[in-house]
Amino acid sequence: MKKLNSVPIGFYMKKVRIFQFMFIDFLVIGATYVFAILAVRFTGVTDFNYEQSLIILPFIIVFKIIVYYFFKFYSLVLENVGFDEVFRITIGVFISNVIIAAVFLLIPSLLFIPVIYLVFTTFLEIIALTVPRMMKRILKYVVRYRTKKNGKRTLLVGAGAGGKLVLNEIQNDSELNNNVIAFVDDNPAKIGKIMSGYKVLGPISKIPELIEELDIEEVIITIASIENNRFQEIVNIISEKPVKIKRIPKFKDLKKDAPKILLEVNVEDLLSRHVVELDDSGIHDFIKGRKVLVTGAGGSIGSELVRQIVSYQPKEILLIDIYENGVYDLQMELNHMFINPEIENVSRKVLIASVYNYDRMNEIFSQFMPELVFHAAAYKHVPLMEDSAIESVRTNVLGTYNICKLSSIYNVEKMVLVSSDKAVRPANVMGATKRFAEMIMQHFNDVSKTNYSAVRFGNVLGSNGSVVPLFKKQIEHGGPITVTDKNIIRYFMTIPEAVGLILQSSTFAKGGEIFILDMGDPVKIIDLAEKMIMLSGFRPYIDIKIEFIGLRPGDKLYEELLVDKNNHHIKTSNEKIFIEAIQDHREIDEDISYIIKSFESLGNVEIKEMVQKFVPTYTFNK
């Protein structure tokens, strides 16, 4: 900033603005009282000295300006002058006139104007002082009102504090191109009334009709304290029509330095289930003060593992990943998170390394000496691995073997393997190698003092390479959305939910368990595609086409049901977590030696045939 005599120009500008308003107030107060004096004269009052009144008037004006200065009239932010500022002006004017009236009643010889006329000047002066201070906001509002009239026609769901907050944000934020048409609420006492100049319609169940009737383009859910089930009900009601849907965060989240007051409603919100109850105190006791190592830390599951583990205050956390970009982004995010005093003392480090490089991992284990290991590093993309089976074996099998072996050598207390539902009767090499990884884990649990376990779950919403990000990109490009088959179904879970259950499972582990997570009800992918199109404000098959391209190599039409009530799965204290009852323990060391010696020279089909020897449940088409 430029300076004048070592003082910022802004300082002088502020002083100039104060003197400008003092001058305006000088004229306004003078005009108000001149008007009152003339009113006294024209009403025929005879015992009144007009010349003396005009002589005293300048002293009155100066006195009032001094009073208003102490009432901070000249420190108001003009862009936000509202009720509080108008109330301050009212009190200032009233007190100054009471003082003036008291002086002239005590000293009749200084008669200024009859005291009764001060009542009239009080109201006139309040208006005259307020209008110049509100002019900037009034002009701004008029310009925005004309601009907003051409914006997206918008319904606000919830005529309460959240609705008022969102309305103010829309009116004051030039970047929000919304033209609010009405509120919608379920409360019969509010329906039909006017709130902040907008009619309250209802009930919420009529939103699809209102969208058609009022030509609505966007709906904003403004109920901040809404229950998750009710939120999903409202989203499902709104998504019957092709409109954009936004929401307000919960009020507790608004306090956390949130950059935006409005959030996009996405498919994760639409498909999320009941909030999973976790034993936070048990997880906290399990992790607090421990040295934790996470492999695959830059991936979808690995990064969320790191976020949640950090919140439980480990002593140290080491992030391992072969892909530098993902783990770098996580590192930057953690730098921001560590401003929180509860976790700022957690030591953290990032290393780039491959889990299939035994010597490199041995060096890391020997230096860090972890107490807990979460192994999330894996190749998981089914079609890609079908054409690169050697890499699936290298990372998912040999990498897991290395981590399990080193966990045993360095006396890790617990090692947790992140597995997959694709390991159940695998029809692709990715699933087969994950099943092999589970067998490796169980082998080491039999021969080591380390406690080993695995957690098996299905698709997670929004993970890298999953269907949701793919559909989002296809919608952004105008379609078409590509679906493999109109009957294909999948089980979904949110990433935070899956990771919370992984941590909970690790507290239950006694050794050798394969924990399986209840994924809830299956979702038809075609329904998911249609909902995502609707949430984006488009019409399926009209604005955005849906094409069926056939199953890809390794795909199943129907995913395996992880939690089968007839399969005698062992229950845990958490209703979402079960233990696989069927155990398959075998010697692994010779198998791994054979693989290391031979797999580099094998072709893609030969790699699959080799895996099939070790995983008999694996079936594939050559």
Residue pairs with C-beta under 8 A, 6 or more apart in sequence:
1 8
1 9
1 10
2 8
2 9
3 9
4 12
17 74
18 74
21 73
21 74
21 132
21 133
22 65
22 69
22 74
24 132
25 64
25 65
25 68
25 73
25 129
26 61
26 65
28 125
28 128
28 129
28 132
29 60
29 61
29 64
29 65
29 125
29 128
30 57
30 58
30 61
31 128
32 121
32 124
32 125
32 128
33 57
33 60
33 61
33 113
33 121
34 57
35 121
35 124
36 113
36 117
36 118
36 120
36 121
36 124
37 50
37 53
37 54
37 57
37 113
39 117
39 120
40 48
40 113
40 114
40 117
41 48
41 50
45 114
48 111
48 113
48 114
49 111
52 111
52 112
53 111
53 112
53 113
56 110
56 112
57 112
60 100
60 112
63 96
63 99
63 100
64 96
67 92
67 95
67 96
67 99
68 74
68 92
68 96
68 129
71 88
71 89
71 91
71 92
72 88
73 88
73 89
73 92
73 129
73 133
76 85
76 88
76 133
78 133
78 134
78 136
78 137
79 136
79 137
79 140
80 137
81 130
81 133
81 134
81 136
81 137
85 133
86 126
86 130
86 134
89 126
89 129
89 130
89 133
90 126
93 122
93 125
93 126
93 129
94 122
97 118
97 121
97 122
97 125
100 112
100 118
101 115
101 118
103 110
104 110
104 111
104 112
104 115
105 115
113 121
141 171
144 171
144 174
147 174
147 177
148 170
148 171
148 177
148 178
148 179
148 180
149 179
150 179
151 176
151 177
151 178
151 179
152 177
152 178
152 179
152 217
152 218
152 244
153 179
153 181
153 214
153 215
153 216
153 217
153 218
154 170
154 178
154 179
154 180
154 181
154 216
154 217
154 218
154 219
154 220
155 180
155 181
155 182
155 183
155 184
155 207
155 210
155 211
155 214
155 216
155 218
155 219
155 220
156 163
156 166
156 167
156 180
156 182
156 183
156 184
156 198
156 220
156 222
157 163
157 183
157 184
157 185
157 204
157 207
157 219
157 220
157 221
157 222
157 223
157 234
157 238
158 183
158 184
158 185
158 221
158 222
158 223
158 226
159 183
159 184
159 185
159 187
159 190
159 193
159 195
159 200
160 185
160 222
160 223
161 224
162 222
162 223
162 224
162 225
162 248
162 251
163 183
163 195
163 222
164 195
164 196
165 222
165 248
165 261
166 220
166 222
166 248
166 261
166 262
167 180
167 196
167 198
169 176
169 261
169 262
170 176
170 178
170 180
176 262
178 218
178 220
180 198
181 198
181 214
181 216
182 198
182 199
182 200
182 201
182 210
182 214
183 190
183 195
183 198
183 199
183 200
183 201
184 200
184 201
184 202
184 203
184 204
184 206
184 207
184 210
185 191
185 200
185 201
185 202
185 203
185 204
186 202
186 203
186 204
187 202
188 202
190 200
190 202
191 200
191 201
191 202
191 203
192 199
192 200
193 199
193 200
194 200
201 210
204 234
204 237
205 237
207 219
207 234
207 237
207 238
207 241
208 237
208 238
208 240
208 241
210 216
211 219
211 238
211 241
211 243
212 241
216 241
216 243
217 243
217 244
217 537
218 243
218 244
218 245
218 246
218 537
219 238
219 243
219 244
219 245
219 246
220 245
220 246
220 247
220 248
220 262
221 231
221 234
221 235
221 238
221 245
221 246
221 247
221 248
221 265
222 247
222 248
223 231
223 234
223 248
224 248
224 249
224 250
224 251
224 254
225 250
225 251
226 234
228 272
228 274
228 275
229 274
231 247
231 269
232 269
232 270
232 272
235 245
235 265
235 269
235 270
236 270
238 245
239 245
239 270
239 531
239 534
239 535
240 534
241 534
242 533
242 534
242 537
242 538
242 539
242 543
243 534
243 537
244 535
244 536
244 537
245 264
245 265
245 535
246 262
246 263
246 264
246 265
247 262
247 263
247 264
247 265
247 269
248 254
248 261
248 262
248 263
249 258
249 261
249 263
254 261
265 535
266 535
267 461
267 468
267 528
267 531
267 532
267 535
268 461
268 462
268 468
268 494
270 531
270 535
271 461
271 492
271 523
271 528
272 494
272 497
273 497
273 520
276 497
276 500
276 501
276 574
276 576
277 574
278 500
278 501
278 503
278 504
278 574
279 504
279 507
279 573
279 574
282 504
282 507
283 312
283 503
283 504
283 507
284 312
284 313
286 312
286 372
286 503
286 506
286 507
287 309
287 312
287 313
287 314
287 372
287 503
288 312
288 313
288 314
289 313
289 314
289 315
290 314
290 315
290 371
290 372
290 413
291 314
291 315
291 316
291 317
291 318
291 368
291 369
291 370
291 371
291 372
292 309
292 314
292 316
292 317
292 318
292 370
292 371
292 372
292 373
292 374
293 317
293 318
293 320
293 364
293 365
293 368
293 370
293 372
293 373
293 374
294 302
294 305
294 306
294 309
294 317
294 318
294 319
294 320
294 373
294 374
294 376
295 302
295 320
295 321
295 355
295 373
295 374
295 375
295 376
295 377
295 399
295 403
296 302
296 320
296 321
296 355
296 375
296 376
296 377
296 378
296 418
297 303
297 305
297 306
297 319
297 320
297 321
297 327
297 330
297 350
297 376
298 319
298 321
298 323
298 324
298 325
298 326
298 327
298 328
298 329
298 330
299 321
299 323
299 326
299 376
299 377
299 463
299 464
300 460
300 462
300 463
300 464
300 466
300 495
301 376
301 418
301 460
301 463
301 495
301 498
301 499
301 502
302 319
302 321
302 374
302 376
302 377
302 418
303 326
303 327
303 330
304 495
304 496
304 498
304 499
305 374
305 376
305 499
305 502
305 503
306 317
306 319
306 330
306 334
307 333
307 337
308 496
308 499
308 500
308 503
309 317
309 374
309 503
310 317
310 334
310 337
310 343
310 346
310 348
311 342
311 343
312 503
313 342
313 343
313 345
313 346
314 346
314 372
315 346
315 347
316 346
316 347
316 348
316 349
316 368
317 346
317 347
317 348
317 349
318 348
318 349
318 350
318 351
318 364
318 368
318 370
319 327
319 330
319 331
319 348
319 349
319 350
319 351
320 351
320 353
320 355
320 364
320 377
321 327
321 350
321 352
321 353
321 377
322 352
322 353
322 354
322 355
322 377
324 352
327 350
327 352
328 350
330 350
331 350
334 348
337 343
338 344
338 346
338 348
349 368
351 364
353 360
353 361
353 364
354 360
354 395
354 399
355 361
355 375
355 377
355 395
355 399
355 400
355 402
355 403
356 394
356 395
356 398
356 399
356 402
357 402
358 402
358 406
361 402
361 403
361 406
362 406
362 409
365 406
365 407
365 409
365 410
366 410
369 410
370 407
370 410
370 412
371 412
371 413
371 414
372 412
372 413
372 414
372 415
372 416
372 506
373 403
373 407
373 412
373 414
373 415
373 416
374 416
374 418
374 502
374 506
375 400
375 403
375 404
375 415
375 416
375 417
375 418
376 418
377 395
377 399
377 403
378 395
378 396
378 399
378 400
378 418
378 420
378 434
378 437
379 385
379 388
379 391
379 392
379 395
379 396
379 430
379 433
380 420
380 422
380 430
380 465
381 430
381 465
382 422
382 428
382 430
382 431
382 552
382 553
382 554
382 555
383 552
383 553
383 554
383 555
385 391
385 392
385 428
385 429
385 430
385 433
385 554
386 428
386 429
386 430
386 552
386 553
386 554
387 553
387 604
388 604
389 429
389 604
389 607
389 608
389 611
390 599
390 600
390 602
390 604
390 607
392 429
392 430
392 433
393 429
393 433
393 595
393 599
393 607
393 610
393 611
394 599
396 430
396 433
396 434
396 436
396 437
397 433
397 436
397 437
397 440
397 592
397 595
397 611
398 592
398 595
398 596
400 417
400 436
400 437
400 440
400 441
401 440
401 588
401 592
403 415
404 415
404 417
404 440
404 441
404 443
404 444
404 452
405 444
406 412
407 415
407 444
407 448
407 450
407 452
408 444
408 447
408 448
408 449
408 450
411 449
411 450
412 450
413 450
413 451
414 450
414 451
414 452
414 453
414 506
414 509
415 441
415 444
415 450
415 451
415 452
415 453
416 452
416 453
416 454
416 455
416 502
416 505
416 506
416 509
417 437
417 438
417 441
417 452
417 453
417 454
417 455
418 454
418 455
418 502
419 434
419 437
419 438
419 454
419 455
419 456
419 457
419 514
420 430
420 431
420 434
420 456
420 457
420 458
421 456
421 457
421 458
421 459
421 491
421 519
421 559
421 560
421 562
422 428
422 430
422 431
422 434
423 431
423 432
423 434
423 435
423 437
423 438
423 456
424 431
424 435
424 456
424 560
424 562
425 560
425 617
425 619
426 432
426 434
426 435
426 615
426 617
426 618
426 619
427 554
427 555
427 556
427 618
427 619
427 620
428 553
428 554
428 555
428 620
429 554
429 607
429 608
429 611
429 618
429 620
430 554
431 554
431 618
432 608
432 611
432 612
432 615
432 618
432 620
433 611
435 615
435 617
435 618
436 611
436 614
436 615
437 454
438 454
438 456
438 514
439 584
439 585
439 586
439 588
439 614
439 615
440 588
440 592
441 452
441 453
441 454
441 512
442 452
442 512
442 514
442 583
442 584
442 585
443 585
443 586
443 587
443 588
443 589
444 450
444 452
444 588
445 451
445 452
445 453
445 511
445 512
446 512
446 585
451 509
451 510
451 511
452 509
452 511
452 512
453 505
453 506
453 509
453 511
453 512
453 513
453 514
453 515
454 513
454 514
454 515
455 501
455 502
455 505
455 506
455 514
455 515
455 516
455 517
456 514
456 515
456 516
456 517
456 562
456 580
457 493
457 498
457 501
457 516
457 517
457 519
457 562
458 490
458 491
458 492
458 493
458 517
458 519
458 559
458 562
459 466
459 467
459 490
459 491
459 492
459 493
459 559
460 466
460 492
460 493
460 494
460 495
460 498
461 468
461 492
461 493
461 494
461 495
462 468
462 469
462 494
462 495
463 495
467 490
467 525
467 528
468 528
468 532
470 482
471 481
471 528
471 529
471 532
472 532
474 480
474 481
474 482
474 544
475 481
475 532
475 533
475 536
475 538
475 544
478 544
479 543
479 544
479 545
479 546
480 544
480 545
480 546
480 547
481 529
481 532
481 533
481 544
481 545
481 546
481 547
482 546
482 547
482 548
482 549
483 525
483 526
483 529
483 546
483 547
483 548
483 549
484 525
484 548
484 549
484 550
484 551
484 552
484 555
485 525
485 548
485 550
485 551
485 557
486 526
486 548
487 524
487 526
487 557
488 524
488 525
488 526
488 551
488 555
488 557
488 558
489 522
489 523
489 524
489 525
489 557
489 558
489 559
490 522
490 523
490 525
490 559
491 519
491 520
491 521
491 522
491 523
491 559
491 561
491 562
492 519
492 520
492 523
493 517
493 519
493 520
498 517
501 517
501 574
501 576
501 577
504 574
504 577
505 513
505 515
505 517
505 572
505 577
508 515
508 572
508 573
508 574
508 577
509 515
512 583
512 585
513 579
513 580
514 579
514 580
515 572
515 577
515 578
515 579
515 580
516 562
516 563
516 569
516 577
516 578
516 579
516 580
517 562
517 563
517 576
517 577
517 578
518 562
518 563
518 575
518 576
518 577
518 578
519 562
519 563
522 558
522 559
526 546
529 540
529 546
530 540
530 546
533 539
533 540
533 543
533 544
533 546
534 540
536 544
538 544
540 546
551 557
554 620
563 569
563 578
567 581
568 581
569 578
569 579
569 580
569 581
570 578
570 579
570 580
570 581
571 578
571 579
572 578
572 579
591 614
595 610
598 610
599 607
599 610
602 610
605 622
608 618
608 620
608 622
611 618
612 618
612 619
612 620
